[in-house]
Amino acid sequence: MAPRFIRNLVPQREAKAGSRTLWQALKTVTFVQWLQLFTGWVAWSCDAIDFFSVSLTGTLLDKQFGKDNTQLTTAITLTLLFRSIGAVLFGVMSDRFGRKWPLVINLSLVSVFSLATGFVQTFKQFLAVRALFGVAMGGIWGLAASTALENLPVEVRGLASGLLQEGYAVGYLFAAVVDLYLVPETGNNWRALFWTGSGISAFAAVLRAITPESEVFLRAKAIEKAKGTDTSKKTKIFVHETKEMLKQHWKLCIYAVLLMTGFNFLSHGSQDLYPIYLETSKGIGTRDATIATIIGNCGAIVGGAFAGWGSQYIGRRLTIVICCVLVGAFIPLWILPSGFSALAAGAFCIQIGVQGAWGVIPIFLAEISPPAFRATFPGVAYQLGNMVSSASSQIEARGGDNFTLSNGQPNYAPVQGIFIGVVTAFVLLITIVGPEKHAARFEKHKTAFEEGGADDDAVLEDEYASGSASDPERRPTEVEEVHEKRSQESLST
């Protein structure tokens, strides 16, 4: 008989507790909920546009600053290192003050630093601005995910998760198209791409400013106002509840960081150096390398959307496992060919697996998170994983220097193949042994500024730890009743 953690890869709740089909649930989604999902998606797309502008203009930046590929990847590493700072700052602001204005401020800063990147004159200035950009970038994901997902019906969240996450691929794709058609036509060269990204981020900030606040957060604020809790009391409660959350969930925190370390190694290892890898190791021209990047991101969008949707039925972890198997299967097609068509096909196929697994992550992290900290916990875990994996492009760049081609150019292909293979195996293992809280109704729990919020978080974890999470007969009855009772108690206070 298979071990329990293998048997539990397929959760039973959806078939038992789900009284509506996906189509029925979609028809109940309001205009405001669609707008909140779209706003989160746009914010995450802007993140990708600004981040991948460095990768796409790598050759031009080398010429501008007189640096090689290994030195240029320092800018990528610094951005990833500083993202965890932004995740903490903006995540705490969001869980304490709401989803709306922290994200508006966050997007505005992203716009400012992306604009500033286009005006730098020296490599030191470039590194400094990209580090500051990393702080601003770090807050986007957690705030965008909580904005997009927490107000949607449970049955829709898997699909929404995939759509949200692949905003990143769409942003990369958009940046690649701008790099392909706009950059060569402008006298400002690579700077035009950063200025374009800045303008889109500013638009996203305005869009979020006119989009209503999260209904879940507004309801919690109304309850606390009725109780007579003032701002100073809310802050004290927030600090207290944060400490309690860390005491109760420290093991979960460690697990989430390890998981996101693997995932960030997987995505950045397969994306950040890819255009440079095609140009340097495969002799592909800059234009064709950009087209191959676009094709790869089309695969990412397909994989993320389908995996997010499928995870609603077969479970989050099993979907990730299947996607990891696909990544391993397509590594040879990704690194062995020398022609454009085969390399582009390899990029398409491997990104189906990589971003398919990623498409599950927004809802997976939201479900396993302490519910009162749905912006802080996923965002910080994500960006701490980013920090640990920040040197992925430098590892590949330095490794490529040790595998030279006959023309003396670095050969990144074997390094990337080995790197992605090892990382995929790690993600597969840590996913299998981890927890899953499939279709958890986290929106019914207290927020972080409500007294007892951390204790409320523990209820959900205790239910899963006690076995109710894996018992298909208890999940739709007792667990749902507990959540509903606690929600009604809060509303009637």
C-alpha positions in Angstrom: 0.0 0.0 0.0 1.3 3.5 -0.9 2.4 5.8 2.0 -0.3 8.1 3.4 1.2 11.3 1.9 1.1 9.7 -1.5 -2.5 8.6 -1.1 -3.4 12.1 0.1 -2.1 13.8 -3.0 -5.7 13.6 -4.3 -8.0 15.5 -2.0 -11.6 14.4 -1.7 -13.3 17.6 -0.7 -14.1 19.0 -4.1 -16.4 16.1 -5.0 -18.2 16.0 -1.7 -18.5 19.6 -0.6 -18.7 21.4 -4.0 -22.4 22.0 -4.6 -21.7 24.0 -7.8 -19.9 23.4 -11.0 -17.2 25.8 -12.1 -19.6 27.3 -14.7 -22.3 27.9 -12.1 -19.8 29.5 -9.7 -18.5 31.8 -12.6 -22.0 33.1 -13.2 -22.1 34.4 -9.6 -18.9 36.4 -9.8 -19.7 40.1 -9.7 -18.2 42.9 -11.8 -16.3 44.2 -8.8 -14.8 40.7 -8.2 -13.8 40.4 -11.9 -12.2 43.9 -11.6 -10.3 43.0 -8.5 -8.9 39.9 -10.2 -8.0 41.9 -13.3 -6.3 44.5 -11.1 -4.2 41.9 -9.4 -3.4 40.4 -12.8 -2.3 43.7 -14.3 -0.1 44.5 -11.2 1.7 41.1 -11.5 2.1 41.6 -15.3 3.8 45.0 -14.6 6.1 43.3 -12.2 7.3 41.0 -15.0 7.6 43.7 -17.6 10.0 45.7 -15.4 11.9 42.7 -14.1 12.6 40.9 -17.4 13.6 44.1 -19.2 17.1 43.5 -17.9 17.2 39.9 -19.4 15.8 41.0 -22.7 18.2 43.9 -23.2 21.3 42.1 -21.9 23.4 42.4 -25.0 22.6 46.1 -25.3 23.4 46.7 -21.6 26.7 44.9 -22.0 27.7 47.3 -24.7 26.4 50.3 -22.7 28.3 49.6 -19.5 31.2 47.5 -20.9 30.4 44.5 -18.8 30.1 40.8 -19.6 27.1 38.5 -19.0 28.3 37.3 -15.6 28.7 40.9 -14.3 25.4 41.9 -15.7 23.6 39.2 -13.8 24.6 41.0 -10.6 21.7 43.4 -11.3 19.2 40.5 -11.5 20.7 39.1 -8.3 20.4 42.4 -6.4 16.8 42.8 -7.5 15.9 39.4 -6.2 17.8 39.8 -3.0 16.0 43.0 -2.0 12.5 41.7 -2.9 12.1 40.1 0.5 12.3 43.6 2.2 9.4 44.9 0.1 7.4 41.7 0.8 7.6 42.3 4.5 6.9 46.1 4.4 4.0 46.0 2.0 2.6 42.7 3.2 2.3 44.0 6.8 0.8 47.3 5.5 -1.8 45.3 3.5 -2.8 43.0 6.3 -3.0 45.9 8.7 -4.5 48.7 6.6 -6.1 47.0 3.6 -5.4 45.7 0.1 -6.0 48.9 -1.9 -3.7 51.8 -0.9 -0.6 49.7 -0.1 -0.7 48.2 -3.6 -1.3 51.7 -5.1 1.8 53.0 -3.3 3.7 49.8 -4.3 2.9 50.1 -8.0 3.8 53.8 -8.0 7.3 53.1 -6.6 7.8 50.3 -9.2 6.9 52.9 -11.9 9.3 55.5 -10.4 12.3 53.1 -10.2 11.7 51.6 -13.6 11.6 55.2 -15.0 14.8 56.0 -13.2 16.5 52.9 -14.7 16.1 54.5 -18.1 18.2 57.5 -17.0 21.2 55.9 -15.4 24.6 56.6 -16.9 27.0 54.3 -15.0 26.9 50.6 -14.0 27.0 51.5 -10.3 23.9 53.7 -10.8 22.2 50.9 -12.7 22.9 48.4 -9.8 21.7 50.9 -7.2 18.4 51.6 -9.0 17.7 47.9 -9.6 18.3 47.2 -5.9 15.7 49.8 -5.0 13.4 48.5 -7.7 13.7 45.1 -6.0 12.3 46.5 -2.7 9.3 47.9 -4.5 8.9 44.8 -6.7 8.9 42.5 -3.6 5.5 43.7 -2.4 3.6 43.2 -5.6 2.9 39.4 -5.6 1.4 39.0 -2.1 -0.8 42.1 -2.5 -1.9 41.2 -6.0 -2.8 37.6 -5.0 -4.8 38.6 -2.0 -6.6 41.3 -4.0 -7.4 38.9 -6.8 -8.4 35.7 -4.9 -9.9 36.3 -1.5 -13.3 37.6 -2.7 -13.9 34.9 -5.3 -16.1 31.8 -4.8 -14.0 28.8 -3.8 -14.9 26.9 -7.0 -13.3 29.6 -9.1 -10.1 30.1 -7.2 -8.1 27.4 -8.9 -8.7 28.8 -12.4 -8.2 32.4 -11.1 -4.9 31.3 -9.5 -3.6 30.1 -12.9 -4.8 33.2 -14.7 -3.2 35.5 -12.0 0.1 33.8 -12.0 0.4 33.8 -15.7 0.1 37.5 -15.7 3.9 37.1 -15.1 4.3 35.3 -18.4 2.1 37.8 -20.2 4.2 40.6 -18.8 7.4 38.9 -20.0 5.7 38.3 -23.4 4.7 42.0 -23.7 8.2 43.1 -22.8 9.6 40.8 -25.4 7.3 42.2 -28.1 8.2 45.8 -27.1 11.9 44.8 -27.2 11.4 43.2 -30.7 9.5 46.1 -32.4 9.9 49.3 -30.4 13.5 49.3 -29.0 15.2 49.0 -32.4 13.1 51.9 -33.7 14.0 54.4 -31.0 17.1 56.5 -30.6 17.1 55.8 -26.8 17.7 52.1 -27.5 17.3 49.8 -24.4 16.0 52.7 -22.2 12.7 52.8 -24.1 11.7 49.4 -22.7 12.1 50.5 -19.1 10.2 53.7 -19.8 7.4 51.7 -21.3 7.2 49.5 -18.3 7.1 52.5 -16.0 4.1 53.9 -17.8 2.2 50.7 -17.6 2.9 50.4 -13.9 1.6 53.9 -13.4 -1.6 52.9 -15.2 -1.9 49.8 -12.9 -1.6 52.1 -9.9 -4.4 54.3 -11.2 -6.5 51.2 -11.9 -6.1 49.9 -8.4 -6.9 53.4 -6.9 -10.3 53.4 -8.6 -11.1 49.7 -7.8 -13.0 49.1 -4.5 -11.3 47.7 -1.5 -11.6 44.0 -0.7 -15.0 43.2 0.6 -13.5 40.7 3.1 -11.3 43.5 4.6 -14.1 46.0 4.6 -16.3 43.6 6.5 -13.6 43.1 9.1 -13.1 46.8 9.5 -16.8 47.3 10.0 -16.9 44.7 12.7 -14.0 46.3 14.6 -15.6 49.8 14.2 -18.8 48.5 15.7 -16.8 47.1 18.7 -15.2 50.6 19.2 -11.6 49.4 18.5 -9.5 52.5 17.6 -6.4 52.6 15.4 -3.9 52.3 18.3 -5.7 49.3 19.6 -5.7 47.7 16.1 -2.0 48.2 15.8 -1.3 46.6 19.2 -3.6 43.7 18.3 -1.8 43.3 14.9 1.6 43.1 16.6 0.3 40.6 19.1 -1.4 38.5 16.5 1.7 38.5 14.4 3.8 37.1 17.3 1.2 34.5 18.0 1.1 33.4 14.3 4.9 33.0 14.2 4.8 30.9 17.4 2.0 28.6 16.1 3.1 28.3 12.5 6.9 28.5 12.5 7.2 25.0 10.9 4.8 26.1 8.2 6.9 29.2 7.6 10.0 27.2 7.1 8.2 24.8 4.7 6.8 27.6 2.6 10.2 29.3 2.3 11.8 26.0 1.2 9.0 25.4 -1.3 9.3 28.8 -2.8 13.1 28.6 -2.9 12.7 25.5 -5.2 10.1 27.2 -7.3 12.1 30.4 -7.7 15.2 28.5 -8.7 13.0 26.7 -11.2 11.5 29.8 -12.8 14.5 32.1 -12.8 16.8 29.2 -13.8 14.7 28.6 -16.9 14.0 32.2 -17.8 16.5 34.9 -16.7 19.4 33.8 -18.8 17.4 32.2 -21.6 17.8 35.0 -24.3 21.5 35.3 -23.6 21.8 31.5 -23.7 20.3 31.4 -27.1 22.4 34.1 -28.5 25.7 33.0 -26.9 25.6 29.2 -26.9 23.3 28.5 -29.8 24.3 31.3 -32.1 20.7 32.5 -32.5 20.3 36.1 -33.5 18.8 38.7 -31.1 15.5 38.9 -33.0 15.0 35.1 -33.1 16.0 34.8 -29.5 13.3 37.3 -28.6 10.8 35.4 -30.8 11.7 32.1 -29.0 11.1 33.9 -25.7 7.7 34.9 -26.9 6.9 31.3 -27.9 8.1 30.0 -24.5 5.8 32.5 -22.7 2.9 31.3 -24.8 3.5 27.9 -23.4 3.7 29.4 -19.9 0.3 31.0 -20.3 -1.3 27.7 -21.5 0.3 25.7 -18.7 -0.6 28.1 -16.0 -4.2 28.4 -16.9 -4.8 24.7 -17.4 -2.9 23.7 -14.3 -4.7 26.2 -12.1 -8.1 25.0 -13.4 -7.1 21.3 -13.1 -5.9 21.7 -9.5 -9.4 22.5 -8.4 -10.4 18.9 -9.2 -7.3 16.7 -8.8 -5.6 18.8 -6.0 -2.9 21.4 -5.8 0.1 19.1 -5.0 -0.8 16.4 -7.6 -1.0 19.1 -10.3 2.4 20.4 -9.3 3.8 16.9 -9.4 2.5 16.3 -12.9 4.0 19.6 -14.1 7.4 18.7 -12.6 7.4 15.4 -14.5 6.7 17.4 -17.7 9.6 19.7 -17.0 12.0 16.7 -16.5 10.7 15.1 -19.7 11.3 18.2 -21.9 14.8 19.2 -20.6 16.5 17.4 -23.5 14.4 19.3 -26.1 15.2 22.5 -24.3 19.0 22.2 -24.4 20.1 19.7 -27.1 18.9 21.1 -30.5 20.8 23.8 -32.4 18.1 25.0 -34.7 15.6 27.8 -34.0 12.4 25.7 -34.5 13.4 22.9 -32.1 14.7 25.3 -29.5 11.5 27.3 -29.6 9.4 24.1 -29.3 11.6 23.1 -26.3 11.0 26.5 -24.7 7.2 26.2 -25.2 7.0 22.7 -23.7 9.3 23.3 -20.7 7.4 26.5 -19.8 4.1 24.6 -19.9 5.6 22.5 -17.0 7.4 25.3 -15.2 4.6 27.8 -15.2 1.9 25.1 -15.0 3.4 24.3 -11.5 3.6 28.0 -10.8 -0.1 28.5 -11.8 -1.1 26.5 -8.7 1.1 28.5 -6.3 -1.1 31.6 -5.6 -4.0 29.6 -4.4 -1.9 26.9 -2.8 0.0 29.4 -0.6 -3.2 31.3 0.1 -4.9 28.0 1.4 -2.0 26.8 3.5 -1.3 30.4 4.9 -2.5 31.4 8.3 -5.8 33.0 7.0 -5.3 36.3 8.9 -2.0 36.9 7.1 -2.9 36.2 3.5 -0.9 39.1 2.1 2.1 38.9 4.4 2.7 35.2 4.7 2.6 34.2 0.9 4.4 37.3 -0.1 7.2 37.0 2.4 7.6 33.2 1.8 7.7 33.9 -1.9 10.3 36.7 -1.7 12.5 34.9 0.9 12.6 32.0 -1.6 13.5 34.6 -4.2 16.3 35.8 -2.0 17.8 32.4 -1.5 17.5 31.7 -5.3 18.7 35.1 -6.3 22.0 33.9 -7.6 20.5 31.4 -10.0 21.4 33.4 -13.1 24.9 34.0 -11.8 25.3 30.2 -11.1 24.4 29.4 -14.7 26.5 32.2 -16.1 29.6 31.2 -14.1 29.0 27.5 -14.9 28.7 28.3 -18.6 32.2 29.8 -18.5 33.5 26.4 -17.6 31.9 24.7 -20.6 33.2 26.6 -23.6 32.3 26.0 -27.2 34.8 25.6 -30.1 34.5 29.4 -30.8 35.4 30.2 -27.2 31.8 31.3 -26.2 30.4 30.0 -23.0 28.2 26.9 -23.3 25.2 27.4 -21.0 23.2 24.4 -22.3 24.7 21.6 -20.0 24.7 23.9 -17.0 21.1 24.8 -17.5 20.1 21.2 -18.1 21.7 19.9 -14.9 20.6 22.9 -12.9 16.9 22.6 -13.9 17.0 18.8 -13.4 18.2 19.0 -9.9 15.8 21.8 -8.9 12.8 20.0 -10.5 13.7 16.9 -8.4 13.8 19.1 -5.2 10.4 20.8 -6.0 8.9 17.4 -6.7 10.1 15.9 -3.3 9.1 18.9 -1.1 5.7 19.1 -2.8 4.9 15.5 -2.1 5.8 15.6 1.6 4.1 19.0 2.2 0.6 19.9 3.5 -2.4 20.8 1.5 -5.6 22.6 2.5 -7.6 22.2 -0.7 -10.5 24.6 -1.1 -10.0 26.1 2.4 -12.5 28.8 3.1 -9.9 31.3 4.5 -12.1 34.3 3.8 -14.3 33.3 6.8 -11.5 33.8 9.3 -10.6 36.9 11.2 -8.1 39.4 9.9 -4.8 40.2 11.5 -6.0 43.3 13.3 -8.9 41.5 15.0 -8.2 40.0 18.4 -8.0 36.3 18.3 -7.1 36.2 14.7 -4.0 34.0 15.2 -6.0 31.6 17.3 -8.6 31.5 14.6 -5.9 30.6 12.1 -4.9 27.6 14.3 -8.4 26.1 13.9 -7.9 25.4 10.3 -4.5 23.9 10.8 -5.7 21.8 13.7 -8.6 20.4 11.6 -6.1 19.2 9.0 -3.6 17.9 11.5 -6.3 15.9 13.3 -7.2 14.1 10.1 -10.4 15.9 9.2 -8.6 17.4 6.2 -8.0 13.9 4.7 -11.3 12.4 5.7 -13.8 13.0 2.9 -16.8 12.3 5.2 -15.8 15.0 7.8 -14.6 17.7 5.5 -17.8 18.9 4.0 -19.7 18.7 7.3 -17.9 19.3 10.5 -15.1 21.5 9.1 -17.6 23.7 7.1 -19.8 24.0 10.2 -16.9 25.2 12.3 -16.0 27.9 9.8 -19.6 29.0 9.3 -20.2 29.2 13.1 -17.1 31.3 13.7 -18.0 33.6 10.8 -21.5 34.1 12.2 -20.2 34.7 15.7 -17.9 37.5 14.4 -20.7 39.1 12.3 -23.2 39.1 15.2 -20.8 40.7 17.7 
